[in-house]
Amino acid sequence: MLKRTILAPLLILLGAYLLLNQGGSVGAGSIFATFWPTLFVIPLGLFFHWMYFSLVGRQGIGLLIPGGILLTAGVVSQIASLFDSWETMWPGFILAVAAGLFEFYWFGSRNKWLLIPINILTVLSLLFFVVFSIGPMLNYLSVIQPVIAVLLVLGGAWIILGRKRHG
């Protein structure tokens, strides 16, 4: 049981880290700096979920709010830490609050008024994800910008000089 639940994910993460960090230094400090969300934040979020689903049940519905927030924030932090993409991933922290509230709504009394802040936070988070992802995508497109420019010029010329249809 211990091998499957704890050791296996740690080995997978360590292997992924070594694949992504080829040529870099590997030590306790660099592993701690990269995997702090997996070591501290995600387990705490899972602990809150475990307490709700295994120990207290419906009486402890409030445990799902911090559990959802910590679990989502931990995943966002781990992705940002692995790929050094904090400038793109920060809207995930807004989404984390929406996730915690959504769990409270889903497993709780389904108070429809909770959907208002959940939807506002989710849309705001997705909007910021899109806005702050456009820059890196445009930087990527700048590599193939000459090809796109030639295709646009050829497409425009084809439209202007193309055969006119009568009809």
DSSP file (Angstrom, degrees, kcal/mol; ACC not computed):
  #  RESIDUE AA STRUCTURE BP1 BP2  ACC     N-H-->O    O-->H-N    N-H-->O    O-->H-N    TCO  KAPPA ALPHA  PHI   PSI    X-CA   Y-CA   Z-CA
    1    1 A M     >        0   0    0      0, 0.0     4,-2.3     0, 0.0     5,-0.3   0.000 360.0 360.0 360.0 -47.2    0.0    0.0    0.0
    2    2 A L  H  >> +     0   0    0      1,-0.2     4,-2.0     2,-0.2     5,-1.6   0.873 360.0  54.6 -62.6 -38.0    2.8    2.4    1.0
    3    3 A K  I  4>S+     0   0    0      3,-0.2     5,-2.4     1,-0.2    -1,-0.2   0.919 112.8  41.5 -62.1 -44.0    4.6    1.6   -2.2
    4    4 A R  I  45S+     0   0    0      3,-0.2    -2,-0.2     1,-0.2    -1,-0.2   0.891 120.7  38.6 -74.2 -40.0    1.7    2.4   -4.5
    5    5 A T  I  <5S+     0   0    0     -4,-2.3    -2,-0.2     3,-0.1    -3,-0.2   0.822 133.8  10.6 -86.3 -30.8    0.4    5.6   -2.8
    6    6 A I  I  X5S+     0   0    0     -4,-2.0     4,-1.5    -5,-0.3    -3,-0.2   0.799 126.4  44.5-114.4 -51.7    3.6    7.4   -1.8
    7    7 A L  I  ><S+     0   0    0     -5,-1.6     4,-2.5     1,-0.2     5,-0.2   0.895 108.6  55.4 -69.1 -41.4    6.7    5.8   -3.3
    8    8 A A  H  ><S+     0   0    0     -5,-2.4     4,-2.2    -6,-0.2    -1,-0.2   0.940 110.1  43.5 -62.4 -50.1    5.3    5.4   -6.9
    9    9 A P  H  > S+     0   0    0      0, 0.0     4,-2.6     0, 0.0    -1,-0.2   0.886 113.7  52.7 -63.4 -35.1    4.3    9.0   -7.4
   10   10 A L  H  X S+     0   0    0     -4,-1.5     4,-2.5     2,-0.2    -2,-0.2   0.911 110.0  47.7 -65.1 -40.7    7.6   10.3   -5.9
   11   11 A L  H  X S+     0   0    0     -4,-2.5     4,-2.5     2,-0.2    -1,-0.2   0.891 112.0  50.2 -65.6 -39.2    9.6    8.1   -8.2
   12   12 A I  H  X S+     0   0    0     -4,-2.2     4,-2.5    -5,-0.2    -2,-0.2   0.934 112.9  45.9 -64.2 -46.0    7.6    9.3  -11.2
   13   13 A L  H  X S+     0   0    0     -4,-2.6     4,-2.5     2,-0.2    -2,-0.2   0.906 113.1  49.4 -64.1 -41.9    8.1   12.9  -10.2
   14   14 A L  H  X S+     0   0    0     -4,-2.5     4,-2.4     2,-0.2    -1,-0.2   0.912 111.8  48.8 -64.6 -41.7   11.8   12.4   -9.6
   15   15 A G  H  X S+     0   0    0     -4,-2.5     4,-2.0     2,-0.2    -2,-0.2   0.909 111.9  48.7 -63.1 -42.1   12.3   10.6  -12.9
   16   16 A A  H  X S+     0   0    0     -4,-2.5     4,-2.4     2,-0.2    -2,-0.2   0.893 110.8  51.8 -64.1 -39.4   10.4   13.4  -14.7
   17   17 A Y  H  X S+     0   0    0     -4,-2.5     4,-1.9     1,-0.2    -2,-0.2   0.924 109.3  48.8 -62.8 -44.5   12.5   16.0  -12.9
   18   18 A L  H  < S+     0   0    0     -4,-2.4    -1,-0.2     1,-0.2    -2,-0.2   0.866 112.0  49.6 -65.5 -35.2   15.7   14.3  -14.0
   19   19 A L  H >< S+     0   0    0     -4,-2.0     3,-0.7     1,-0.2    -1,-0.2   0.909 115.9  42.0 -67.7 -41.3   14.5   14.1  -17.6
   20   20 A L  H 3< S+     0   0    0     -4,-2.4    -2,-0.2     1,-0.2    -1,-0.2   0.721 114.6  52.2 -77.3 -20.9   13.6   17.8  -17.6
   21   21 A N  T >< S+     0   0    0     -4,-1.9     3,-1.7    -5,-0.2    -1,-0.2  -0.203  72.7 160.6-110.5  40.0   16.8   18.9  -15.8
   22   22 A Q  T <  S+     0   0    0     -3,-0.7     3,-0.1     1,-0.3    -3,-0.1  -0.446  72.5  12.3 -66.7 130.1   19.4   17.2  -17.9
   23   23 A G  T 3  S+     0   0    0      1,-0.3    -1,-0.3    -2,-0.2     2,-0.1   0.274 104.5 112.9  88.3 -11.0   22.8   18.8  -17.4
   24   24 A G  S <  S-     0   0    0     -3,-1.7    -1,-0.3    -6,-0.1     2,-0.2  -0.441  76.9 -90.9 -89.2 166.4   21.6   20.7  -14.3
   25   25 A S        -     0   0    0     -2,-0.1     2,-0.5    -3,-0.1    -1,-0.1  -0.531  35.6-155.1 -77.3 143.5   22.8   20.2  -10.8
   26   26 A V        +     0   0    0     -2,-0.2     2,-0.3     4,-0.1     3,-0.0  -0.977  32.8 131.0-122.7 119.8   20.8   17.7   -8.7
   27   27 A G     >  -     0   0    0     -2,-0.5     4,-2.4     1,-0.1     5,-0.2  -0.925  69.5 -87.6-153.9 176.9   20.8   18.0   -4.9
   28   28 A A  H  > S+     0   0    0     -2,-0.3     4,-2.5     1,-0.2     5,-0.2   0.887 124.1  51.4 -60.8 -38.8   18.5   18.1   -2.0
   29   29 A G  H  > S+     0   0    0      2,-0.2     4,-2.6     1,-0.2    -1,-0.2   0.914 111.2  45.3 -66.2 -43.8   18.1   21.9   -2.3
   30   30 A S  H  > S+     0   0    0      2,-0.2     4,-1.5     1,-0.2    -1,-0.2   0.874 114.5  48.6 -70.7 -35.0   17.2   21.8   -6.0
   31   31 A I  H  X S+     0   0    0     -4,-2.4     4,-2.7     2,-0.2    -2,-0.2   0.924 113.7  47.0 -67.8 -43.5   14.8   19.0   -5.5
   32   32 A F  H  X S+     0   0    0     -4,-2.5     4,-0.7    -5,-0.2    -2,-0.2   0.908 111.5  51.4 -62.5 -42.3   13.2   20.7   -2.5
   33   33 A A  H  < S+     0   0    0     -4,-2.6    -1,-0.2     1,-0.2    -2,-0.2   0.807 117.1  39.9 -65.9 -29.2   13.0   24.0   -4.5
   34   34 A T  H  < S+     0   0    0     -4,-1.5    -2,-0.2    -5,-0.2    -1,-0.2   0.854 123.1  35.9 -87.3 -37.3   11.3   22.2   -7.4
   35   35 A F  H  X S+     0   0    0     -4,-2.7     4,-1.9     1,-0.2     5,-0.2   0.122  74.3 116.1-109.4  21.3    8.9   19.9   -5.6
   36   36 A W  H  X>S+     0   0    0     -4,-0.7     4,-2.1     1,-0.2     5,-0.8   0.861  78.3  53.7 -59.4 -35.2    7.8   21.9   -2.5
   37   37 A P  I  4>S+     0   0    0      0, 0.0     5,-2.9     0, 0.0     4,-0.3   0.918 111.0  45.9 -65.4 -38.3    4.2   21.9   -3.7
   38   38 A T  I  45S+     0   0    0      1,-0.2    -2,-0.2     3,-0.2    -3,-0.1   0.811 116.1  46.6 -71.0 -29.4    4.2   18.1   -4.0
   39   39 A L  I  <5S+     0   0    0     -4,-1.9    -1,-0.2    -7,-0.1    -3,-0.2   0.810 133.7   3.9 -82.3 -30.4    5.9   17.7   -0.6
   40   40 A F  I  X5S+     0   0    0     -4,-2.1     4,-1.2    -5,-0.2    -2,-0.1   0.770 125.8  43.4-124.0 -49.7    3.7   20.1    1.4
   41   41 A V  I  ><S+     0   0    0     -5,-0.8     4,-2.1    -4,-0.3    -3,-0.2   0.950 113.3  45.8 -76.6 -50.1    0.7   21.8   -0.3
   42   42 A I  H  ><S+     0   0    0     -5,-2.9     4,-2.6     1,-0.2     5,-0.2   0.927 112.6  50.6 -62.7 -45.9   -0.8   18.9   -2.3
   43   43 A P  H  > S+     0   0    0      0, 0.0     4,-2.2     0, 0.0    -1,-0.2   0.875 109.4  52.1 -60.4 -34.1   -0.6   16.4    0.7
   44   44 A L  H  X S+     0   0    0     -4,-1.2     4,-1.9     2,-0.2    -2,-0.2   0.912 110.2  48.0 -66.9 -41.1   -2.3   19.0    2.9
   45   45 A G  H  X S+     0   0    0     -4,-2.1     4,-1.8     1,-0.2    -1,-0.2   0.905 112.8  48.5 -63.1 -41.4   -5.1   19.4    0.4
   46   46 A L  H  X S+     0   0    0     -4,-2.6     4,-2.8     1,-0.2    -2,-0.2   0.855 107.0  57.3 -65.8 -34.3   -5.5   15.6    0.1
   47   47 A F  H  X S+     0   0    0     -4,-2.2     4,-2.6    -5,-0.2    -2,-0.2   0.911 105.7  49.2 -62.1 -43.7   -5.5   15.4    3.9
   48   48 A F  H  X S+     0   0    0     -4,-1.9     4,-2.0     2,-0.2    -1,-0.2   0.904 113.0  47.6 -62.2 -40.8   -8.5   17.8    4.1
   49   49 A H  H  X S+     0   0    0     -4,-1.8     4,-3.0     2,-0.2     5,-0.3   0.921 111.2  50.7 -65.4 -43.0  -10.3   15.7    1.5
   50   50 A W  H  X>S+     0   0    0     -4,-2.8     4,-2.6     1,-0.2     5,-0.7   0.913 108.6  52.6 -61.1 -42.5   -9.4   12.5    3.3
   51   51 A M  I  X>S+     0   0    0     -4,-2.6     5,-2.4     3,-0.2     4,-1.4   0.920 114.2  42.6 -60.2 -42.7  -10.8   13.9    6.6
   52   52 A Y  I  <>S+     0   0    0     -4,-2.0     5,-1.6     3,-0.2    -2,-0.2   0.960 121.1  38.1 -68.7 -50.3  -14.1   14.8    4.9
   53   53 A F  I  <5S+     0   0    0     -4,-3.0    -2,-0.2    -5,-0.1    -1,-0.2   0.768 131.2  25.2 -76.6 -24.7  -14.6   11.6    2.9
   54   54 A S  I  <5S+     0   0    0     -4,-2.6    -3,-0.2    -5,-0.3    -2,-0.2   0.767 128.8  23.8-109.9 -32.4  -13.2    9.2    5.6
   55   55 A L  I  <<S+     0   0    0     -4,-1.4    -3,-0.2    -5,-0.7    -4,-0.1   0.910 126.2  16.4-104.3 -61.3  -13.6   10.7    9.0
   56   56 A V  I > <S-     0   0    0     -5,-2.4     3,-1.1     1,-0.2    -4,-0.2   0.743  76.3-175.7 -97.8 -23.8  -16.2   13.3    9.5
   57   57 A G  G > < -     0   0    0     -5,-1.6     3,-1.6    -6,-0.6    -1,-0.2  -0.323  64.9  -4.3  67.2-143.6  -18.5   13.0    6.5
   58   58 A R  G >  S+     0   0    0      1,-0.3     3,-0.9     2,-0.1    -1,-0.2   0.705 126.2  66.3 -62.5 -22.8  -21.4   15.5    6.0
   59   59 A Q  G <  S+     0   0    0     -3,-1.1     3,-0.3     1,-0.3    -1,-0.3   0.797 102.1  48.4 -69.9 -25.7  -20.8   17.2    9.3
   60   60 A G  G X   +     0   0    0     -3,-1.6     3,-2.1     1,-0.2     4,-0.3  -0.180  65.2 136.9-108.2  41.1  -17.4   18.6    8.1
   61   61 A I  G X   +     0   0    0     -3,-0.9     3,-1.6     1,-0.3     4,-0.3   0.789  64.6  69.0 -58.9 -28.6  -18.4   19.9    4.7
   62   62 A G  G >  S+     0   0    0     -3,-0.3     3,-0.8     1,-0.3    -1,-0.3   0.678  81.9  74.7 -65.5 -16.8  -16.3   23.0    5.3
   63   63 A L  G <> S+     0   0    0     -3,-2.1     4,-1.7     1,-0.2    -1,-0.3   0.752  85.2  66.1 -65.7 -22.5  -13.2   20.9    5.0
   64   64 A L  H <> S+     0   0    0     -3,-1.6     4,-2.8    -4,-0.3     5,-0.3   0.785  90.8  62.4 -72.8 -26.2  -13.7   20.8    1.3
   65   65 A I  H <> S+     0   0    0     -3,-0.8     4,-2.2    -4,-0.3     5,-0.2   0.985 112.1  33.4 -65.8 -57.1  -13.1   24.5    0.8
   66   66 A P  H  > S+     0   0    0      0, 0.0     4,-2.9     0, 0.0     5,-0.3   0.866 118.4  56.7 -66.4 -31.1   -9.5   24.6    2.0
   67   67 A G  H  X S+     0   0    0     -4,-1.7     4,-2.3     2,-0.2     5,-0.2   0.940 110.4  42.4 -62.6 -46.5   -9.0   21.1    0.6
   68   68 A G  H  X S+     0   0    0     -4,-2.8     4,-2.3     2,-0.2     5,-0.3   0.892 115.8  49.5 -66.7 -39.8  -10.0   22.2   -2.9
   69   69 A I  H  X S+     0   0    0     -4,-2.2     4,-2.8    -5,-0.3     5,-0.2   0.949 114.7  43.4 -64.0 -48.7   -8.0   25.4   -2.7
   70   70 A L  H  X S+     0   0    0     -4,-2.9     4,-2.3     2,-0.2    -2,-0.2   0.893 114.5  49.5 -66.8 -39.5   -4.8   23.8   -1.4
   71   71 A L  H  X S+     0   0    0     -4,-2.3     4,-2.1    -5,-0.3    -1,-0.2   0.944 116.2  41.7 -65.3 -46.9   -5.1   20.9   -3.9
   72   72 A T  H  X S+     0   0    0     -4,-2.3     4,-2.6     2,-0.2     5,-0.2   0.918 115.9  49.2 -67.1 -43.4   -5.6   23.1   -6.9
   73   73 A A  H  X S+     0   0    0     -4,-2.8     4,-2.7    -5,-0.3    -1,-0.2   0.869 110.4  52.5 -63.9 -35.3   -3.0   25.7   -5.8
   74   74 A G  H  X S+     0   0    0     -4,-2.3     4,-2.4    -5,-0.2    -1,-0.2   0.911 110.4  46.3 -66.1 -42.2   -0.6   22.9   -5.2
   75   75 A V  H  X S+     0   0    0     -4,-2.1     4,-2.4     2,-0.2     5,-0.2   0.924 114.3  48.2 -65.8 -43.5   -1.1   21.5   -8.7
   76   76 A V  H  X S+     0   0    0     -4,-2.6     4,-2.5     1,-0.2    -2,-0.2   0.927 113.6  47.6 -61.4 -45.1   -0.8   25.0  -10.2
   77   77 A S  H  X S+     0   0    0     -4,-2.7     4,-2.5     1,-0.2    -2,-0.2   0.885 110.9  51.2 -64.8 -38.7    2.4   25.7   -8.2
   78   78 A Q  H  X S+     0   0    0     -4,-2.4     4,-2.5     2,-0.2    -1,-0.2   0.922 112.0  46.1 -66.4 -42.7    3.9   22.3   -9.2
   79   79 A I  H  X S+     0   0    0     -4,-2.4     4,-2.2     1,-0.2    -2,-0.2   0.932 114.9  47.5 -63.5 -45.0    3.3   23.0  -12.9
   80   80 A A  H  X>S+     0   0    0     -4,-2.5     5,-1.5    -5,-0.2     4,-0.8   0.871 113.5  48.6 -64.5 -36.3    4.6   26.5  -12.6
   81   81 A S  H  <5S+     0   0    0     -4,-2.5     3,-0.2    -5,-0.2    -2,-0.2   0.903 112.3  47.3 -70.8 -41.4    7.7   25.3  -10.7
   82   82 A L  H  <5S+     0   0    0     -4,-2.5    -2,-0.2     1,-0.2    -1,-0.2   0.898 125.2  29.2 -67.3 -40.2    8.5   22.5  -13.1
   83   83 A F  H  <5S-     0   0    0     -4,-2.2    -1,-0.2    -5,-0.2    -2,-0.2   0.327 102.1-124.1-105.2   6.8    8.2   24.6  -16.2
   84   84 A D  T  <5 +     0   0    0     -4,-0.8    -3,-0.2    -3,-0.2     3,-0.2   0.931  66.3 137.1  48.6  54.1    9.2   28.0  -14.7
   85   85 A S    >>< +     0   0    0     -5,-1.5     4,-2.3    -6,-0.2     3,-1.1  -0.244   5.1 134.3-124.3  43.8    5.9   29.5  -15.9
   86   86 A W  H 3> S+     0   0    0     -6,-0.3     4,-1.3     1,-0.3    -1,-0.1   0.858  71.3  60.5 -62.3 -35.3    4.8   31.6  -12.9
   87   87 A E  H 34 S+     0   0    0      1,-0.2    -1,-0.3    -3,-0.2    -2,-0.1   0.725 115.5  33.9 -67.8 -19.7    4.0   34.5  -15.2
   88   88 A T  H <4 S+     0   0    0     -3,-1.1    -2,-0.2     2,-0.1    -1,-0.2   0.743 118.0  50.6-100.7 -30.9    1.4   32.3  -17.1
   89   89 A M  H >< S+     0   0    0     -4,-2.3     3,-2.2     1,-0.2     4,-0.3   0.532  77.1  96.5 -90.7  -7.4    0.1   30.1  -14.2
   90   90 A W  T >X S+     0   0    0     -4,-1.3     3,-1.9     1,-0.3     4,-0.5   0.795  73.2  67.3 -60.1 -28.6   -0.8   32.7  -11.6
   91   91 A P  H >> S+     0   0    0      0, 0.0     4,-1.9     0, 0.0     3,-0.6   0.714  83.7  77.4 -63.8 -14.2   -4.5   32.8  -12.6
   92   92 A G  H <> S+     0   0    0     -3,-2.2     4,-1.6     1,-0.2    -2,-0.2   0.758  84.6  61.6 -63.1 -23.4   -4.6   29.2  -11.3
   93   93 A F  H <> S+     0   0    0     -3,-1.9     4,-1.1    -4,-0.3    -1,-0.2   0.838 103.8  47.7 -73.1 -31.7   -4.7   30.7   -7.8
   94   94 A I  H <X S+     0   0    0     -3,-0.6     4,-1.5    -4,-0.5     3,-0.3   0.904 111.5  51.3 -68.5 -41.8   -8.0   32.4   -8.6
   95   95 A L  H  X S+     0   0    0     -4,-1.9     4,-2.4     1,-0.2    -2,-0.2   0.815 101.3  63.1 -63.5 -30.4   -9.2   29.2  -10.0
   96   96 A A  H  X S+     0   0    0     -4,-1.6     4,-2.3     2,-0.2    -1,-0.2   0.897 102.2  48.7 -62.5 -40.7   -8.2   27.4   -6.8
   97   97 A V  H  X S+     0   0    0     -4,-1.1     4,-2.3    -3,-0.3    -1,-0.2   0.914 111.3  50.2 -65.3 -41.5  -10.7   29.4   -4.8
   98   98 A A  H  X S+     0   0    0     -4,-1.5     4,-2.3     1,-0.2    -2,-0.2   0.883 109.6  51.8 -63.1 -37.8  -13.4   28.6   -7.4
   99   99 A A  H  X S+     0   0    0     -4,-2.4     4,-2.3     2,-0.2    -2,-0.2   0.917 109.7  48.4 -65.9 -43.1  -12.5   24.9   -7.1
  100  100 A G  H  X S+     0   0    0     -4,-2.3     4,-1.8     1,-0.2    -2,-0.2   0.915 114.2  45.8 -62.9 -43.0  -12.8   24.9   -3.3
  101  101 A L  H  X S+     0   0    0     -4,-2.3     4,-2.3     1,-0.2    -1,-0.2   0.869 110.4  54.5 -67.4 -35.6  -16.1   26.7   -3.4
  102  102 A F  H  X S+     0   0    0     -4,-2.3     4,-3.4     2,-0.2     5,-0.2   0.904 106.9  50.1 -66.3 -39.7  -17.3   24.4   -6.1
  103  103 A E  H  X S+     0   0    0     -4,-2.3     4,-2.6     2,-0.2     5,-0.3   0.915 110.2  51.0 -61.9 -41.3  -16.5   21.3   -4.0
  104  104 A F  H  X S+     0   0    0     -4,-1.8     4,-0.9     1,-0.2     6,-0.4   0.897 114.6  44.1 -61.3 -40.4  -18.5   22.9   -1.1
  105  105 A Y  H  <>S+     0   0    0     -4,-2.3     5,-0.9     2,-0.2    -2,-0.2   0.941 115.1  47.6 -67.8 -47.8  -21.4   23.5   -3.5
  106  106 A W  H  <5S+     0   0    0     -4,-3.4    -2,-0.2     1,-0.2    -3,-0.2   0.900 123.1  30.5 -65.4 -44.3  -21.3   20.0   -5.1
  107  107 A F  H  <5S+     0   0    0     -4,-2.6    -1,-0.2    -5,-0.2    -2,-0.2   0.554 118.2  62.9 -93.7  -7.9  -21.0   18.0   -1.9
  108  108 A G  T  <5S-     0   0    0     -4,-0.9    -3,-0.1    -5,-0.3    -4,-0.0   0.221 115.5 -56.1 -94.5-143.3  -23.0   20.4    0.3
  109  109 A S  T   5 -     0   0    0     -5,-0.1     3,-0.2     1,-0.0    -4,-0.1   0.390  67.9-118.7 -85.5   4.3  -26.5   21.6    0.1
  110  110 A R      < -     0   0    0     -5,-0.9     2,-0.6    -6,-0.4    -5,-0.1   0.920  36.3-168.8  58.2  48.3  -26.2   22.9   -3.5
  111  111 A N    >   -     0   0    0      1,-0.2     3,-1.8    -6,-0.1     4,-0.4  -0.580  14.6-148.2 -68.4 115.5  -27.0   26.5   -2.5
  112  112 A K  G >  S+     0   0    0     -2,-0.6     3,-1.1     1,-0.3     4,-0.3   0.722  91.0  68.9 -63.7 -21.5  -27.5   28.1   -6.0
  113  113 A W  G >  S+     0   0    0      1,-0.3     3,-0.9     2,-0.2    -1,-0.3   0.721  87.4  66.7 -71.4 -19.7  -26.1   31.4   -4.7
  114  114 A L  G <> S+     0   0    0     -3,-1.8     4,-1.8     1,-0.2    -1,-0.3   0.755  87.0  70.1 -69.2 -22.4  -22.6   29.9   -4.5
  115  115 A L  H <> S+     0   0    0     -3,-1.1     4,-2.6    -4,-0.4     5,-0.2   0.761  87.8  65.6 -67.2 -23.4  -22.6   29.5   -8.2
  116  116 A I  H <> S+     0   0    0     -3,-0.9     4,-2.4    -4,-0.3     5,-0.2   0.984 108.5  34.4 -65.3 -57.5  -22.3   33.3   -8.6
  117  117 A P  H  > S+     0   0    0      0, 0.0     4,-2.7     0, 0.0     5,-0.3   0.872 117.6  56.2 -66.2 -32.0  -18.8   33.7   -7.0
  118  118 A I  H  X S+     0   0    0     -4,-1.8     4,-2.3     1,-0.2    -2,-0.2   0.949 112.0  41.6 -61.3 -48.0  -17.8   30.3   -8.5
  119  119 A N  H  X S+     0   0    0     -4,-2.6     4,-2.7     2,-0.2     5,-0.3   0.896 114.4  51.2 -68.0 -39.9  -18.6   31.4  -12.0
  120  120 A I  H  X S+     0   0    0     -4,-2.4     4,-2.5    -5,-0.2     5,-0.2   0.946 114.0  44.0 -61.5 -47.8  -17.1   34.9  -11.6
  121  121 A L  H  X S+     0   0    0     -4,-2.7     4,-2.4     2,-0.2    -2,-0.2   0.886 114.6  49.5 -66.0 -38.5  -13.9   33.5  -10.3
  122  122 A T  H  X S+     0   0    0     -4,-2.3     4,-2.7    -5,-0.3     5,-0.2   0.940 113.7  44.5 -66.1 -46.9  -13.7   30.8  -13.0
  123  123 A V  H  X S+     0   0    0     -4,-2.7     4,-2.6     2,-0.2    -2,-0.2   0.909 114.2  50.3 -64.6 -41.5  -14.4   33.2  -15.8
  124  124 A L  H  X S+     0   0    0     -4,-2.5     4,-2.4    -5,-0.3    -1,-0.2   0.923 112.1  47.8 -61.7 -44.4  -11.9   35.7  -14.4
  125  125 A S  H  X S+     0   0    0     -4,-2.4     4,-2.5     2,-0.2    -2,-0.2   0.933 113.3  46.5 -62.5 -47.5   -9.3   33.0  -14.1
  126  126 A L  H  X S+     0   0    0     -4,-2.7     4,-2.4     2,-0.2    -1,-0.2   0.879 111.1  53.1 -64.5 -37.3   -9.8   31.7  -17.6
  127  127 A L  H  X S+     0   0    0     -4,-2.6     4,-2.7    -5,-0.2    -1,-0.2   0.930 111.1  45.7 -62.0 -45.7   -9.8   35.2  -19.0
  128  128 A F  H  X S+     0   0    0     -4,-2.4     4,-2.7     2,-0.2    -2,-0.2   0.880 110.0  54.9 -66.3 -37.3   -6.4   35.9  -17.3
  129  129 A F  H  X S+     0   0    0     -4,-2.5     4,-0.8     2,-0.2    -2,-0.2   0.940 112.4  43.4 -58.2 -46.2   -5.1   32.6  -18.5
  130  130 A V  H >X S+     0   0    0     -4,-2.4     4,-1.1     2,-0.2     3,-0.6   0.944 115.4  47.5 -65.3 -48.1   -5.9   33.5  -22.1
  131  131 A V  H 3X S+     0   0    0     -4,-2.7     4,-0.6     1,-0.2     3,-0.4   0.909 116.2  42.9 -62.5 -43.5   -4.6   37.1  -21.8
  132  132 A F  H 3< S+     0   0    0     -4,-2.7    -1,-0.2     1,-0.2    -2,-0.2   0.545 111.3  55.9 -84.3  -5.2   -1.3   36.1  -20.2
  133  133 A S  H <X S+     0   0    0     -4,-0.8     4,-1.9    -3,-0.6    -1,-0.2   0.621  90.6  73.9 -93.6 -16.7   -0.9   33.1  -22.6
  134  134 A I  H  X S+     0   0    0     -4,-1.1     4,-2.8    -3,-0.4     5,-0.2   0.910  92.0  55.2 -63.6 -41.9   -1.1   35.3  -25.7
  135  135 A G  H  X S+     0   0    0     -4,-0.6     4,-2.3     1,-0.2     5,-0.2   0.954 109.8  43.3 -58.2 -54.4    2.3   36.8  -25.2
  136  136 A P  H  > S+     0   0    0      0, 0.0     4,-1.9     0, 0.0    -1,-0.2   0.872 114.7  51.8 -60.9 -34.4    4.2   33.5  -25.0
  137  137 A M  H  X S+     0   0    0     -4,-1.9     4,-2.4     2,-0.2    -2,-0.2   0.907 109.7  48.8 -68.1 -39.3    2.2   32.2  -28.0
  138  138 A L  H  X S+     0   0    0     -4,-2.8     4,-1.5     2,-0.2    -1,-0.2   0.870 108.5  54.2 -67.4 -35.4    3.0   35.3  -30.0
  139  139 A N  H  < S+     0   0    0     -4,-2.3     4,-0.5    -5,-0.2    -1,-0.2   0.898 110.0  47.4 -62.3 -39.5    6.7   34.8  -29.1
  140  140 A Y  H >X S+     0   0    0     -4,-1.9     3,-1.2     1,-0.2     4,-0.6   0.909 111.0  51.1 -66.1 -41.3    6.5   31.3  -30.4
  141  141 A L  H >< S+     0   0    0     -4,-2.4     3,-0.5     1,-0.3     4,-0.2   0.749  94.5  72.3 -68.8 -22.4    4.8   32.5  -33.6
  142  142 A S  T 3< S+     0   0    0     -4,-1.5     3,-0.4     1,-0.2    -1,-0.3   0.763  90.8  60.2 -64.8 -22.3    7.5   35.1  -34.1
  143  143 A V  T <4 S+     0   0    0     -3,-1.2    -1,-0.2    -4,-0.5    -2,-0.2   0.878 115.8  31.8 -69.6 -37.5    9.8   32.3  -35.1
  144  144 A I  S <X S+     0   0    0     -4,-0.6     4,-2.1    -3,-0.5     3,-0.3   0.190  87.7 112.2-104.5  16.8    7.5   31.3  -38.0
  145  145 A Q  H  > S+     0   0    0     -3,-0.4     4,-2.7    -4,-0.2     5,-0.2   0.882  72.9  54.9 -59.0 -42.5    6.3   34.9  -38.6
  146  146 A P  H  > S+     0   0    0      0, 0.0     4,-2.3     0, 0.0    -1,-0.2   0.895 108.8  49.0 -59.9 -37.7    8.0   35.1  -42.1
  147  147 A V  H  > S+     0   0    0     -3,-0.3     4,-2.3     2,-0.2    -2,-0.2   0.925 112.4  47.3 -66.4 -43.8    6.2   32.0  -43.2
  148  148 A I  H  X S+     0   0    0     -4,-2.1     4,-2.4     2,-0.2    -1,-0.2   0.901 111.3  52.2 -63.0 -40.7    2.9   33.4  -42.0
  149  149 A A  H  X S+     0   0    0     -4,-2.7     4,-2.4     2,-0.2    -2,-0.2   0.923 110.1  47.4 -62.5 -45.2    3.6   36.7  -43.7
  150  150 A V  H  X S+     0   0    0     -4,-2.3     4,-2.7     1,-0.2     5,-0.2   0.911 112.1  50.4 -63.0 -42.4    4.3   35.1  -47.0
  151  151 A L  H  X S+     0   0    0     -4,-2.3     4,-2.5     1,-0.2    -1,-0.2   0.896 110.9  49.0 -63.4 -40.0    1.2   32.9  -46.8
  152  152 A L  H  X S+     0   0    0     -4,-2.4     4,-2.5     2,-0.2    -2,-0.2   0.912 112.3  47.7 -65.6 -42.5   -0.9   36.0  -46.0
  153  153 A V  H  X S+     0   0    0     -4,-2.4     4,-2.5     2,-0.2    -2,-0.2   0.927 114.2  46.8 -64.1 -44.8    0.5   38.0  -49.0
  154  154 A L  H  X S+     0   0    0     -4,-2.7     4,-2.4     2,-0.2    -2,-0.2   0.899 112.2  50.7 -64.0 -40.4    0.0   35.0  -51.3
  155  155 A G  H  X S+     0   0    0     -4,-2.5     4,-1.9    -5,-0.2    -2,-0.2   0.917 112.1  46.6 -63.8 -43.5   -3.6   34.5  -50.0
  156  156 A G  H  X S+     0   0    0     -4,-2.5     4,-2.2     2,-0.2    -2,-0.2   0.907 113.2  48.8 -64.5 -42.3   -4.4   38.2  -50.6
  157  157 A A  H  X S+     0   0    0     -4,-2.5     4,-3.2     1,-0.2     5,-0.3   0.884 109.7  52.5 -64.6 -38.4   -2.8   38.2  -54.0
  158  158 A W  H  X S+     0   0    0     -4,-2.4     4,-1.3     1,-0.2    -1,-0.2   0.890 109.8  49.0 -64.7 -38.6   -4.8   35.0  -55.0
  159  159 A I  H  < S+     0   0    0     -4,-1.9    -2,-0.2     2,-0.2    -1,-0.2   0.916 117.4  40.7 -66.5 -42.4   -8.0   36.7  -53.9
  160  160 A I  H  < S+     0   0    0     -4,-2.2    -2,-0.2     1,-0.2    -3,-0.2   0.939 126.6  31.9 -71.4 -47.6   -7.3   39.9  -55.9
  161  161 A L  H  < S+     0   0    0     -4,-3.2    -1,-0.2    -5,-0.2    -2,-0.2   0.507  94.7 114.4 -92.1  -4.8   -5.9   38.2  -59.0
  162  162 A G  S  < S-     0   0    0     -4,-1.3     2,-0.2    -5,-0.3    -3,-0.1  -0.096  82.1 -76.0 -64.0 165.6   -7.9   35.0  -58.9
  163  163 A R        -     0   0    0      1,-0.1     2,-0.3     0, 0.0    -1,-0.2  -0.417  48.3-129.7 -64.6 130.2  -10.5   34.2  -61.5
  164  164 A K        -     0   0    0     -2,-0.2     2,-0.4    -3,-0.1    -1,-0.1  -0.659  17.6-140.2 -83.7 137.5  -13.7   36.1  -61.1
  165  165 A R        -     0   0    0     -2,-0.3     2,-0.5     2,-0.0    -1,-0.0  -0.790   6.1-145.0 -98.0 139.0  -16.9   34.2  -61.1
  166  166 A H              0   0    0     -2,-0.4    -2,-0.0     1,-0.2     0, 0.0  -0.871 360.0 360.0 -99.0 130.2  -19.9   35.4  -62.8
  167  167 A G              0   0    0     -2,-0.5    -1,-0.2     0, 0.0    -2,-0.0   0.422 360.0 360.0 165.5 360.0  -23.1   34.6  -61.1
